[in-house]
């Protein structure tokens, strides 16, 4: 089990400047590096205060020099928006600078806002994702980039600095929809997903990924990575109040960024399940979806968090590797830090114990 944190660098409330957001988030990561977390993930998003991470390799390059212990997760590189060769070189350089601490996740992207900004056709996203991710994975192993496909035609070039270590078992894929599960498994990537509802809602995708991965590669994958938004407090009333308030603000920024109450994805190739999800949200209402979303997250007192974790862990084939976001929805950084420190003190050691117990049983 790998226990990680993720940052958003979001500014949905706007009561502080974007500069202050980054100062607070970077300070939070530096402190997390001393608390026993295994990795830090930085996503990629553009053109909105929902998540202000336009270049996660640049963020992680800075953090490579500011941290000593945590692995550095590109979570994710949204491949349809990039020339694969630029991704290959950036990842290679970051892995050299960090002396092998890089984890690499690939994503396909969902927001029409971002696709329009990058002047890309969303209907090409699946084909571009499949073609470009294979090119990147192969080049990082060989130290040579050469590929000839429908969208990307790259003459042979050597990659320098050359990585003196393999990226196998360091590759992840964001799989938030049924359309993404099989390509992620075929790539040999560990499945990574953001919790949206009860674990039962995610189990079909996790099981499908494990089965396809085993068919393709002859072995089971590493445990899936599940991302939660977490607020930890010793007072159960405060834990619930904080979780509901800040998750509500965060969820509103998600709905706005992806226009989940609109019909942006109607008729877009490769996004059928997301279009159906948007239709469902419009039918049952944002507030109902929000309540389901909040209840699905792992938050509460340390003991409540452990109870929720164990219940989910027991239902998940192969277990899972948890990733937690402690700063979201305009939460003051002092609160986020207190939540993270309490979690690290009272929850983190117990998660290690659960992992060891489960490993012995397996």
N, C-alpha and C positions, 0 to 999 in steps of 0.2 A: 504494500500500500504506500503510495506517495501522497503526502498531505501538503497541500499548496495553498497559496493565496493568489488572488487576481485583483488587479486595479483597473478602474475605469477612467479615472481622471475626468469624471463628468461634472458638469456645472448646471444642473437643471433648474436650480432656484435662482441663481444669479446674484446672490447677496454678497459674494466675494468675486474677485477678478480671476480670470483664467490663470494668471501667473500665481496667484495665491493657491489655487487648486493644485497646481503642479508642485509647489513648494510643500504643501501638506501631504500629498500622495507620496512624493519621493522620501520625505521624512518617515512616513509610515513604513515604507518598504525597508529602509535602513534599520529600523527598530525590529521589524519582523525577522530580519536576517540573524538576529541574536536570540530568537525565541524558539527555535527548533523546527520551523517549517522547512519543507524540502525544496520548494520551488516558488518562483514568482512568475505569473503569467501576465502578459500585456496584450490586449486585443488590438485590432485595427478598425478604426472607423473615421469617417470624414464628414465635414460640412455641418456639424451640429454639436450642441452642448451635451447631448446624450452621452457621448463617449468621445473625448478629445484626444485620441491616440492615432494621429495620421501616419506616424512612422514608428512602429513598435521596435524595430531593430535599433533605431537611434535611442529610444528610451532605455532599452536593455544594454546598449553599449555604455551609456552613462552609469547604469546600475552595476555593470560588470566591475567598474572601478570603485564603487561605493559599498559593495557587499563582498563577502568572503565564502559564505556557506551555501546559499540557495542556488539551485539551477535556474536558468534564465529561459522562460518559455515564451516563444513567439506564438501568441494564441488568438488569432491565427494570421497567417499571410493570406489575404483574400486574392486568390490567384488570377481570376479573370481581369483584375485591374492592373496586373503587372506583366512586364516582360520577364519570362522565367530566368533569363540570364542575370538580370539584376538581383533577383531573389537569391540565386545560387551564390553570387559574389558576396552579397551582404551577409548571408548566413555563414559562409565560409570565414569571412573576416571576423564576425562576432565570435565564432567558435574558437578562433585563434586567440583573440584578445582575452577571452574568458577562460582559456585553457580547458575547453571541452565541457563547459557547463550548459550548452544550448540544447533546448528542446524545441522541436519545430512542429507546429500544427498548421494544417491547411484548412481554408474555408472557402465557401462559394459566394457568400454575400446574399442579402435578402432585401435591402432597402432600395427602392426605386430612386430615392433621393441621391444615393451614392452612385448608382449606376448611371443616372443622368449626368451627374457631375463629372464622372470619368468618361462620358461619351461612349458608353458601352451598351451593347444590346443584351438585355437580360436573357433572352431566349437562347443565346449562345453559351450561357454560363456553365452548363453541365459539360458540354464538349470541351470548352476551354479549361475547365477544372481538371478533367481527366487527362487531357493532353499535357498540360503544363506541370501537374504534380509528378507525373511519371518522369518528365524531363529533369525536374529538380532532384528527385530522389536518386536517379541514376547518375547524374553529374556529381553529386556530393560523394557518392561511393567511388567513382572512377577518377575524379579529379580532372575530367574532360567533359565539356558540354558539346554535344552534337545531336540534333534531332530534326526530323523533317516530317511535319504533320500538316493538318488542314489549316491551323491558325498560326503556328510558329515554325519557322524554318531557320535553323541555326547551323551555320558552318562550324566545323570543328575548331574549338579554342581550348587552350589549357586554362585551368582554374588555379590562380595563385592569389593569396597564400593557400597552399595545399593543406587540407586537414589530415593530420596523421592518425585519425581514428574514425571508426565507422559511425554512421548515423542510424544504422539498424537499431531498432528498439528505442529510438529517440524521435520517431515520427508519429504524429497524431493527426486525426481528422475530425473536424466539427461535423457531427451528424445530428441535425435537428429535425430531419424529416425522413420519411421512408426512402425518398429518392437519393439520399446521401449515404445510406448505410452500406449498400453493396460496394460502391466505388471506394469508400474508405477502407473496407475490408480487403478488397482486391489490391489496393496499394500497399498492404502490409502495415497499415497505420492503426494505432490504438484509437478506439472511439472516444470522443469527447463531446459532451452535451450539457447544455444549461437546463437545470430543472425547471419545468413549466407547470407540472401538476404532480399528482400522486405517483409513486414509483411504478404502480401498475400500468400507468400510461406510457412509461418509458421501456418497460420490460420487453415488448415485442421487438423494438429496435435493437436493444442490447443482445437479445437472444439471436436475432437474425444476423447481427454482426459477428457474433461468436461462431455461428454455424458456417457462414460464408468464409470467414477467415480460416477456419479449420479445413474446409474443402480446398481452398486456394493454396494454403501454405503448409498444411499437414500438421499443424499444432494449434493450440488455443492461444488467443491473444492475451496480452496483459489486461488487468481489470480496466473496465471503462472509467473514464474521468467524469465525475458529475460535479457541476458547479452550483453552489448555493449562495444566497445572500443572507448573511448571518448577523444577528445582534445578540450578544451574550451579556447577561447582567444577573447579579445575585438575587435581585428582587424580581419575582415572577411578574408582578404587575407592570413594572418598568420595562422588563424585557419584552412583554407583549405590546405595550404601548409604543415603544420605540420601533419594534419590528413592523408593526402595522403602519405607523406614520411614515417612516422612511421608505418602506417597500411600496406604499401607495404612490409616493412622489416618484420613485424610480420607475414603477410600472407605467405611470402616465407618460414619462419620457420615452419609454419603449414603444408604447402605442403610437405616439406622435412620430417618432423617428421612422418606424416601419409602416406608418399609416395603416395600422391593423384594422381600423374601422372603415377603411376605404376599399376600393376594388382595384388597386394598382396591379395585382397579380392575376387578374382575370385574363385567361387566354395566354399567359406567358408560359412558354415551354419549360418544363422542369420544375414548376412551382405549383402543381395541382393541389397537393396536400395543404400548402400554405393558403391558397385561395379558399379552400374549403374551411380552414380554420378561421379565416377572416369572416366568411359568411356566418359561421357558427357564433362568433363573437358579436356580430351585429344582431343576431337573432336573440341571444340570451342576455346581452348587455354587458358593458364593460365592468360594472360593479360585481356582477356574479363571477366573472372570470377572475377579477382581482382577488376575491375572497378565496377562490380555489388556489390561486397562485400563492397567496400569503400562507395559507395553511400547509402547502407542500414544502415550504422552506424549513430548514433546520435552524431554529432559533429558540431562545429561552434561557433559563438558568443553565448552569453547566450540567446538572443532572437531567434536565429536560432535553437538552441537546444530545446527551449520550443515549437516552432512551429512544429518541427519534432516530438517531443514527443506527442503533442496533436493530430496530425494527426494519428499517430500510435495507440494511446490510444483509440480513437474513433472507430477504426476498430476492436479492440480486444475484444471479448466477455468476460465480467467480468473485463475488464481492465487488467493490469499486474503490477507486482512489478519489477521495474528496478534495475539492478545491473551494475555498471560502472567500467571499468578498465582504470585507468589513467596513468599507467606506462607500456609501451610496445614498442617493435620494436627498442630497444636501445635508447629510449628517455632519455635525461639527467634528473636526479632526480629533479633538480631545476625547469625545465620546467613542469615536472609532478606535482610537488607541486603547482606551480603557477596556472596551469590548474585546479587542484582540489579545491584550495582555491577560485578561481573565481566562479567555479561551485557552491560551497557551499554557497557563498554569494548571488549570483544573480539567480541561477536556483533552488536550493534545496527548498527555501521557496515557490516558485511558484508551484513546484511539489506537495507540501503539500496542497496548495490551490486547485489545480486540483483534487486531491484525495478527499478532503472534498466536493467540488462541485459535483463530480460524485456520492459520497456516498449519498448525500441529494437527488439527482435526482433519484437514484435507489430506 
